[in-house]
Amino acid sequence: MLKINEHFLKLQASYLFSDIAKRVAAFQEEHPDKDVIKLGIGDVTKPLPAACIQAFHKAIDEMAVESGFHGYGPEQGYAFLREAIAVNDFQARGAEINADEVFVSDGAKCDTGNIQELFSLDARVAIPDPVYPVYLDTNVMAGRTGNLRDDRYQGLVYLDSTKENNYVPDLPTEPVDLIYLCFPNNPTGSTATIEQLKTWVDYAKENKALILFDAAYEAFIRDDALPHSIYEIEGAREVAIEFRSFSKNAGFTGTRCAYTVVPKECMAYDSKANKQAVHPLWNRRHCTKFNGVSYPVQRAAEAVYSTEGKAQTRELVSSYLKNADLIAGVIGELGFDYVGGDNSPYIWIQGNRDSWEFFDLLLNEAGVVCTPGAGFGKCGQGYIRLSAFNSYENVVRAMERIRQALK
């Protein structure tokens, strides 16, 4: 008799964004003539930068002739892209990252979920609340948690991110081994300073812990005082793995390209407390379970770092930040407390009512889709998240509808 992995049965009945899609579909079926504006899921809406399109086409043309054809590429990514990433995203900011420490993949979501395979099932995991669901669910699937009780899984250490701590969690009050952090944060839009990240790096070093740092939204940082990478923090190479994506800065959500950085100094421990380098472990996992990102996609990603590509991606990000500024301004006028909207495409709004109730209110009365904060964790109850990923014209219309619905 074949048995299932019963840890999957611990998961909540449905995934957050599936629930949202079902409610929106039901609304549209009931009101087919009503226009719905989506400011919920963090999917970009603008086309790829022209430099990326040109590189994409050129690479596809190469694939059409024997002299330029590419079959299986290196699982870790082509050298041209890994080198461009290391130089532009890290070395240019004074972070010591080498090309062979970069692993190109098809998504940061995949990597943040897959990385936990490297670590023992009895690892004590610390996860922020509210949190991007992938961090939580993949550890539940792996068997690192007990059952769900009072909206939290037994065995996990939850790091409350609340208004009181400016949505930057405090250090754990009990020992942990694996720490998930995300800045600029999804879903709250909060950011962390160099001093705050230094506190986490110091904690990890003192406690032989490892930080999994999701920096998928770093391109939205406009404050020069804020770090774009955890590797800007002294000592982080020993205790941190960083995840990045081309989805939000260059619109690759449908094209699929991201990367993970695993420094060679990054260590974990075996059962005898001997240090073990994480880099070769991730390399082995990557090569065994992943066949690489296609050559044309990697050439398109490389174009992000061209002179034209840098200007175009910055313009793309700036357009979403313009939307975020508009959303934040209206929300503030309406008297709601919020965070985000600057250095982030997300606005985290304290609604003073149940999250799903607020979701239904905006959908039914304004025809606007948000994301209910309760779907991100217990600390998200009473909040909603609005996303700036849409056209400016649609955001103007959405905010006018919200203004009318909530005034």
Secondary structure, 3 states (H helix, E strand, C coil): CCCCCHHHHHCCCCCHHHHHHHHHHHHHHHCCCCCCEECCCCCCCCCCCHHHHHHHHHHHHHHCCHHHCCCCCCCCCCHHHHHHHHHHHHHHHCCCCCHHHEEEECCHHHHHHHHHHHCCCCCCEEEEECCCHHHHHHHHHHCCCCCEECCEECCCEEEECCHHHCCCCCCCCCCCCEEEEECCCCCCCCCCCHHHHHHHHHHHHHHCCEEEEECCCHHHCCCCCCCCCHHHCCCHHHHEEEEEECHHHHCCCCCCCEEEECCCCCEEECCCCCEEEHHHHHHHHHHHHCCCCCHHHHHHHHHHHCHHHHHHHHHHHHHHHHHHHHHHHHHHHCCCCEEECCCCCEEEEECCCCHHHHHHHHHHHHCEECEEHHHHCHHHCCEEEEECCCCHHHHHHHHHHHHHHHC
